[in-house]
Amino acid sequence: MSALIPSWKKWLLTGLEEDGAAFDWTARSLAKLRPDTQATQARLVAKANGIWAAATGLRALELLSRELGSPLEIESSIEDGARILPGQTLCTWKGSARSIVIFERSFINLASYTSGIATQTRTTVDRVMASGMKNPVRITATRKTLPGYRDLAVESTLIGGAHPHRFNLSGGLLLKENHIAAAGGITAAIRSARSTIPHLLKIEIEVRNLEELKEAISAGAEVIMLDNFSPEQIRTAVPLKTEGVCFEASGGISLSNLDSYLIEGLDVISIGALTHSVKALDLSLLMSGT
């Protein structure tokens, strides 16, 4: 059982509560025509090319529907990470008509979101792998996610083929410009971090120019974020890299300009747009007879 089933159940339930599902008058009127004891079938259909990232959501939906007394039987053979095509049936739902229409929007909203992230991520990773780089850069997402949705968003980037960055503030140490300003400079910030963090954590620091980069390397930073560096600046920076130091490019990178950042010697590219500017994957639930 996936560890993310509780997260899916939580957000499915939140969707039902926001929708006022308990007093869904449309569904109640439908129940008069098709009693809850009468089995109805619906199929979830893809309306665009993409990467599926809601298999766990289907399992969560099935469990939640039983707990709420409106059980759905869901059949699907598509696993997370599978490529899907327009017109493809992704799964079938069997249950009362009322249960199907009540759960429809909450599930599709989440599945469209997670599959949209996975689709955009896979497109990005495929672009890197097709670039011919001898040492392909690692694509990572960022913490630019809506509160509460991080588990689903991060899992979707992993399904799409990316790697994780720090999951939260305790998952790594990253000294950004405000931390550096508060500490009184790059060297002071790194020394303070070194005396504070657990021995298993690396120190990453953000730099804005070559002078700051050289100071960060001298002060012992293990990961250096080249923040808003142009491709030309990155090419100038790469020869300065010393053994054991990881270079990460970040800031304003997207599919539209990714190719210019695929530079040998760069180790990581972090892209906030994988989660904060995602296009939802178009899905539709069609009940039998429609």
C-alpha positions in Angstrom: 0.0 0.0 0.0 1.4 3.4 -1.0 2.4 5.7 1.8 0.6 8.5 0.0 -2.9 7.0 0.2 -3.6 9.0 3.4 -2.7 12.2 1.6 -4.9 11.4 -1.3 -7.8 10.5 1.0 -7.3 13.7 2.9 -7.6 15.9 -0.2 -10.4 13.9 -1.8 -12.3 14.4 1.4 -11.5 18.1 1.5 -12.8 18.3 -2.0 -16.1 16.7 -1.0 -16.5 19.0 2.0 -15.7 22.1 -0.1 -18.3 21.0 -2.7 -21.0 20.5 0.0 -21.4 16.9 -1.2 -23.7 16.0 1.7 -26.3 18.2 0.2 -25.7 17.8 -3.5 -29.2 18.4 -4.7 -28.3 17.3 -8.2 -27.1 14.0 -7.0 -30.1 13.6 -4.7 -32.5 14.2 -7.5 -30.6 11.6 -9.6 -31.0 9.1 -6.8 -34.8 9.2 -7.3 -34.4 7.9 -10.8 -31.4 5.6 -10.2 -31.5 4.2 -6.6 -28.3 3.7 -4.8 -28.8 -0.1 -5.1 -28.7 0.1 -8.9 -25.2 -0.4 -10.2 -23.9 2.1 -12.7 -20.6 2.2 -14.6 -18.4 5.1 -15.7 -15.1 5.3 -17.4 -12.3 7.9 -17.0 -11.0 9.0 -20.3 -7.8 10.9 -21.2 -8.4 13.9 -23.5 -4.7 14.7 -24.1 -1.3 13.0 -24.3 0.4 12.8 -20.9 1.9 10.8 -18.1 -0.5 9.1 -15.6 0.2 9.9 -11.9 -3.0 9.0 -10.1 -2.9 5.2 -9.6 -2.5 5.8 -5.8 -5.4 8.2 -6.0 -7.7 5.5 -7.4 -6.8 3.2 -4.5 -7.5 6.0 -2.1 -10.8 6.8 -3.7 -11.9 3.2 -3.5 -11.1 3.0 0.2 -12.7 6.4 1.0 -15.9 5.6 -0.9 -16.3 2.5 1.3 -15.6 4.4 4.5 -18.3 6.9 3.6 -20.8 4.3 2.8 -20.9 5.0 -1.0 -18.6 2.2 -2.2 -17.1 2.3 -5.7 -15.4 -0.6 -7.4 -12.5 0.7 -9.5 -10.7 -1.3 -12.2 -7.5 0.0 -13.8 -4.4 -1.6 -15.2 -2.5 1.6 -15.7 0.4 2.3 -13.3 1.9 5.6 -12.4 4.4 6.7 -15.0 2.6 5.2 -18.0 2.2 7.3 -21.1 -1.5 7.9 -22.0 -3.2 8.9 -25.2 -6.3 11.0 -26.1 -9.4 8.8 -26.0 -7.7 6.1 -23.8 -9.8 4.6 -21.0 -7.8 4.9 -17.8 -10.1 3.1 -15.4 -13.7 2.2 -14.8 -15.9 3.0 -11.8 -18.8 0.9 -10.7 -21.2 1.9 -8.0 -24.4 4.0 -7.6 -24.9 6.9 -10.0 -25.0 9.2 -7.0 -21.6 8.0 -5.7 -20.0 8.4 -9.1 -21.1 12.0 -9.7 -20.3 13.1 -6.1 -16.7 11.8 -6.3 -16.1 12.8 -9.9 -14.9 16.4 -9.6 -12.7 16.0 -6.5 -10.9 13.1 -8.0 -10.5 14.6 -11.5 -9.2 17.9 -10.1 -6.4 16.1 -8.2 -5.6 13.5 -10.9 -5.4 16.3 -13.5 -3.0 18.2 -11.2 -0.7 15.3 -10.4 -0.7 14.0 -13.9 0.0 17.5 -15.3 3.0 17.8 -13.1 4.3 14.3 -14.1 3.7 15.1 -17.8 5.6 18.4 -17.7 8.4 16.8 -15.7 8.7 13.8 -18.1 8.9 16.2 -21.1 11.7 18.1 -19.3 13.7 15.0 -18.4 13.3 13.6 -21.9 14.7 16.8 -23.3 17.8 16.4 -21.2 18.3 12.8 -22.1 17.9 13.6 -25.8 20.5 16.4 -25.6 23.5 14.2 -26.0 25.2 15.5 -22.8 28.0 13.1 -21.6 26.9 13.7 -18.0 23.2 14.7 -18.1 22.2 17.2 -15.5 19.8 16.1 -12.8 16.4 17.8 -13.0 14.8 18.7 -9.6 11.7 20.4 -8.5 11.6 23.0 -5.7 9.5 23.9 -2.6 7.3 26.1 -4.7 4.1 24.1 -4.0 0.8 25.0 -2.4 0.6 24.4 1.3 -0.7 20.9 2.0 -0.1 19.6 -1.6 3.6 19.0 -1.4 3.4 15.2 -1.0 1.3 14.9 -4.1 3.4 17.4 -6.1 6.8 15.9 -5.2 5.6 12.4 -5.8 4.3 13.5 -9.2 7.7 14.9 -10.2 9.3 11.6 -9.2 6.8 9.8 -11.3 7.8 12.1 -14.2 11.5 11.1 -13.8 12.9 14.0 -11.8 14.9 13.9 -8.6 14.0 15.4 -5.2 15.5 18.6 -3.9 15.2 19.2 -0.2 11.6 18.2 0.7 11.2 20.8 3.5 13.3 23.1 5.6 14.6 20.2 7.8 15.5 18.2 4.7 18.7 20.2 3.9 20.5 23.4 4.5 20.2 26.1 1.9 21.7 29.5 2.5 19.9 32.0 0.3 20.5 35.8 0.0 18.4 36.7 3.0 20.3 34.2 5.2 23.6 35.5 3.9 22.6 39.1 4.5 21.5 38.3 8.1 24.7 36.4 8.8 26.9 39.2 7.6 28.3 37.5 4.5 29.0 34.2 2.7 31.9 33.0 4.8 30.2 33.8 8.1 27.0 32.1 7.0 28.8 28.9 6.0 30.9 28.8 9.2 27.8 29.2 11.3 26.0 26.5 9.3 28.9 24.1 9.7 28.8 24.4 13.5 25.1 23.9 13.6 23.9 21.2 11.2 23.9 17.4 11.7 27.0 15.8 10.1 24.9 14.0 7.4 23.7 17.3 5.8 25.6 19.1 3.1 25.8 22.9 2.9 24.3 24.6 -0.1 24.6 28.3 -0.7 23.2 30.7 -3.3 25.5 33.0 -5.2 24.8 35.8 -7.6 28.1 36.3 -9.3 31.6 34.9 -9.8 33.1 36.8 -6.9 30.5 35.2 -4.5 31.1 31.8 -6.2 34.8 31.9 -5.5 34.2 32.9 -1.8 31.7 30.1 -1.4 34.1 27.5 -2.7 36.9 28.8 -0.5 34.6 28.8 2.6 33.8 25.1 2.0 30.3 25.0 0.4 29.4 21.6 -0.9 26.6 22.6 -3.2 26.5 26.0 -4.9 23.3 27.4 -6.5 24.1 29.7 -9.4 21.1 31.9 -8.9 19.8 33.5 -12.1 23.1 33.0 -13.9 22.8 33.3 -17.7 24.1 30.3 -19.8 27.2 32.4 -20.6 27.9 33.1 -16.9 27.5 29.3 -16.2 30.0 28.4 -18.8 32.4 30.9 -17.2 31.7 29.4 -13.7 32.1 25.7 -14.6 35.9 25.7 -14.8 36.1 27.1 -11.3 34.4 24.0 -9.8 36.6 22.0 -7.5 36.4 18.3 -6.7 33.4 17.3 -4.5 31.5 20.5 -5.2 28.1 20.4 -6.9 26.9 23.2 -9.2 23.1 23.8 -9.4 21.5 26.3 -11.8 18.2 27.9 -10.7 16.0 30.8 -11.6 13.8 31.4 -14.6 14.6 28.1 -16.3 11.7 26.4 -18.1 11.1 24.3 -21.2 11.3 27.4 -23.4 15.0 28.0 -22.5 16.2 24.7 -21.1 18.4 23.7 -24.0 20.7 26.7 -23.5 21.3 25.5 -19.9 22.3 22.0 -20.8 26.0 22.7 -20.2 28.6 20.1 -19.4 29.9 20.4 -15.9 26.6 21.6 -14.5 25.2 19.0 -12.1 21.7 20.1 -11.3 18.9 22.3 -12.7 16.1 23.1 -10.3 12.9 24.2 -11.9 10.0 25.8 -9.9 7.8 25.7 -12.9 7.5 21.9 -12.6 5.0 22.5 -9.8 4.0 26.2 -9.7 3.1 26.7 -13.4 1.7 23.3 -14.4 -0.9 22.7 -17.0 -3.5 20.2 -15.7 -4.0 17.1 -17.8 -7.4 17.0 -19.4 -9.5 14.1 -18.1 -13.2 13.3 -18.4 -15.5 10.8 -16.6 -18.2 9.4 -18.8 -21.1 7.4 -17.4 -22.6 4.6 -19.4 -25.1 6.0 -21.9 -23.2 9.3 -22.4 
